């Protein structure tokens, strides 16, 4: 009788909300990014709420973040808040400080709950994430060829008549999937499902190519290389990632400042994609503003209302091979599309060094062993995306990163 009771009690102890809502969230995440990316914030909040209820109702959860990580997080937030003293537009730093503090707290709470997952629960998360990626990438492939007809039809069937097709949404879904691919591929590889791992990577790669998302392709490749390091040389991989991160931050403003004007670059390198010349124009303007305040920066989230940011600049386009024309565009649309430059611009050298040192410390701590291979892949792929696409503080993208790190934690604990 006592053995039967013990078995029942043990089964009850595994009850929980997060072990079910997190896999559902992972399955929905690529689709949410594809159709309504702002939905990633409530998705993260929902999962973290599940972790909180699991702690209160079922006494589940395990703290997996060191106190050093908490100190670094608080220090970065404190510096960001301090920049309100010299920001050009009052209120930006305080508002973004509140958003980042809330997102960080929710992210840590999510990881508290995930750390207590059983092997069966972790496997459920991997399967759900894989399924969500495959469905989203198939939709991207179809939409990229039919210019959104598939999604428009699907939206009409569910009553969402206001849906507007956007190629940028396809690229965002590919970028997210490239970040998620590493932990899943590593888990599948170690489980002996190597052809499934290769097939998943190939599916994401095909979708990214058809969606013309060069950043996603590069992030996927870098993430898979990180998987290799995580499997066979984890300490070397973590050291290289941390070192390259610090180097990229240190040289970013100088390297961009040394570039010739975009129109001149277009004449010498016409084989580069049009979107990259637009990035060069934004980065060139950003580097000029960094040089004006290199130590303290312009203030947290100041990119969206930076002096001169609404000015028009010439960006080269190629309407046909061999023909270069100038197109007028905004000097700085909301953010620099490069995390390194955004850190320099908003937090200055002092704040940027604090953030980069914190990230480098996290990489070395979490990824220096074979168990951390999934984390290494997420860090590397996400940093590639951050170097060319989204803003460093965009809530929807930070929510994606928190959920991706949660997936890496799921894969880590099952190896």
Secondary structure as GFF3:
##gff-version 3
##sequence-region A 1 415
A	DSSP	alpha_helix	2	13	.	.	.	ID=ss1
A	DSSP	alpha_helix	18	35	.	.	.	ID=ss2
A	DSSP	alpha_helix	39	58	.	.	.	ID=ss3
A	DSSP	alpha_helix	67	82	.	.	.	ID=ss4
A	DSSP	three_ten_helix	83	85	.	.	.	ID=ss5
A	DSSP	alpha_helix	92	114	.	.	.	ID=ss6
A	DSSP	alpha_helix	119	146	.	.	.	ID=ss7
A	DSSP	alpha_helix	149	157	.	.	.	ID=ss8
A	DSSP	alpha_helix	167	190	.	.	.	ID=ss9
A	DSSP	alpha_helix	194	210	.	.	.	ID=ss10
A	DSSP	alpha_helix	214	232	.	.	.	ID=ss11
A	DSSP	alpha_helix	234	257	.	.	.	ID=ss12
A	DSSP	alpha_helix	262	268	.	.	.	ID=ss13
A	DSSP	alpha_helix	274	292	.	.	.	ID=ss14
A	DSSP	three_ten_helix	302	305	.	.	.	ID=ss15
A	DSSP	beta_strand	312	320	.	.	.	ID=ss16
A	DSSP	beta_strand	323	330	.	.	.	ID=ss17
A	DSSP	alpha_helix	339	367	.	.	.	ID=ss18
A	DSSP	three_ten_helix	370	372	.	.	.	ID=ss19
A	DSSP	alpha_helix	373	386	.	.	.	ID=ss20
A	DSSP	alpha_helix	395	413	.	.	.	ID=ss21
###
